[in-house]
C-alpha cells in the first residue's frame, strides 16, 4: 500500500510543481505533515543534501524521500513517478509549442504561475524556519547569509558551503 501512496504522491508532485526542483518543496512539506514518512528536520536535510548533490534538486529529493520511506524500490518508484508527468507533458507541449507560442492566454497562465510558485515556496520556508527559531546561532547565520545573498549575487552553492562550514563550527563549539 505504501508503494501505491508513494507513486501517487510523487505523480502529483510531477504534475503540479512548476518552477524547478524547489517548487516541489511545498508538496514534500504536505507529505511530511500528512503521512509522517519523514519529519520536517529530515525534509530540511533532504533539501540540503539534494541541493549539493549533482542533478536536479526535485529528482534528488524524490529519490531521497523514496529511499527514506520505502527503501530502494521506494526511491526508484518516487523518482520515476515524479519524472513521468514531465516527460509526458514535454512530449505533448513540444508538439503544440509552435502552434501556441504567441498565444495571449498561454502567456497569461505562465505569468500567473510564477507568483503562485513563489508564495508556496515562501510558505514552506516559513514553516521550515519556525522550529529553528529556538536556535540563536542558526538565526544569526540565516540573517548573515540573507544579507550576504542580497548584497552580493554569488552562486547559491557558495552560500550552501558557507552555511555548512559555519554549521560545523557551531556544532564543534557547542
N, C-alpha and C positions, 0 to 999 in steps of 0.2 A: 504493500500500500504506500509506503514511503517513497518508492520509486515513481509511482504514478503522480503523487503530490509534487515531488521534486521536478519531474518533467513538466507538469502543468504550470507550476510557478515560474520556471525558467523560460517556458514558451511565452508566458505572459510578459516577462521581462523583455524578451527578444522582440515582441511585437510592439510594446508600448514605451520603450525607453529611447527617446530621441535625443541626440546631442552628444553621443560618445559614451565611453565607459562609465564616466562619473554620473551620468544620468540614470544608471542602474541602481545607484545608492538608495534612493527613496524606496524602491521595490525591495531591496535587500533589508532595509530597515523594517519594512512592513512584515517581511518573512520572519525576522528575528522576534518581533512582537507577537505575531500570530501563531507560529509553530514552535517557537522555543528551540529551534535546531541549533542556534548559536546565540551567544549573548551580545550585547552592544559592545562590550570590550573586545570580544572576538571579532566582531564586524570591523571595528577600528583597526585591529591587527590585520585582518584580511585586506582591507583597503591599503594599508601601509605596505604590506608585502607585495600586493598586486601593482602598486604604483612604482616600485623599484625593480620589479621583475620584467624582463623583456616580454613584449607582446601587448595586446590590447588590454586595458585595465578591466573592462567589463567581463571579458572572457577569463582572465586570470582570477577574478573574484568568483565567477561562476564555478570554475574548476576547484578553487579552494573551498567554497561553500559546499559543493557537492561531495568532496572528499571528507569534509568535517561531518557532514550529515549522514552519508551512506557509503563511505569508502571509495575505492577505485571505480566501481560501477556507477556510483553516485556522481563522481567527478565527470566521468565520460557522459553520462546522461544529462547532467546540468549544462555542460559545455555545448553538446550537440543541440540540446533543446533551446539554448539561448541563440545559437548561430542560425538555426534552421529558418526562423521567420525572416531574418535579414536576408538570407540567401534567396528565399522565395520572393520577397519584396523587391530586391535588387534586380532579379531577373525580369519581373513584371515591369518595374519602373523603367528599366533601361530600354525596354521595347516601346514604352509610351513617352519617354522623355522628349524626343524630338517633336512630337505632336503637341505637347502641352507645356514646353519650357517657358513660354512667354505668357501663359495664361494668368490673368489677374487673380483668380480665385486660388490657384495653387500657390502663387507667391504670397498671398494674404495668409493662407493657412500656415505656411512655413514661418512667416514672421510672427504669428501668434504663438507658435510652439516654443520659440526661443525664450520669452519671458516666463512661460509656464515652467519650462525646464529649470530656469534659474531659481524660481520660487520653490520648487520641490527640493532642489539642492540646498538652498538656504535653510529650509525647514529641517532637513536631515542634519545639516551641520549644527544647528542649534540643539537638536536632540542628542547628537553625539557629544557636544561640548558640555551640556548640563551636568552629567555625572562627574566630569573632570573639574568642576568649579571648586571642589574641595582641595584640589592640588594647586597650591600657590605657585610652585615652580613651573608647573605646566601652563598656568595662566600667564605668568610673566613671559615665558617662552613664546606662547601664542601671540601676545601683544608685540613682542620684539619682531617676530617673523612676519606678522601682518604689516607692521610699519616698514620693515625692510622690503617686503614684496611690493608695497605701493610706491616706495621711493625709488628702488632700482629694479628694473624689469629683467631679472635674471631667469634662467631656466628653472622650472619647478623642481627639478632634480636637485639643484643647489640647495633649496630650502629643505627638502626632504633629508638630504645628507646632513645639513646643519642641525636640523631637529634631532636626527639620530645621534650625532656627536654630543649635543647637549643632554639628550636623554641618558646616554651612557654616563656622562659626567655627573648628572643629578643622581643617578642610581648608585654610583660608586661612593658619593659623599653623603648619602642619606641613610 
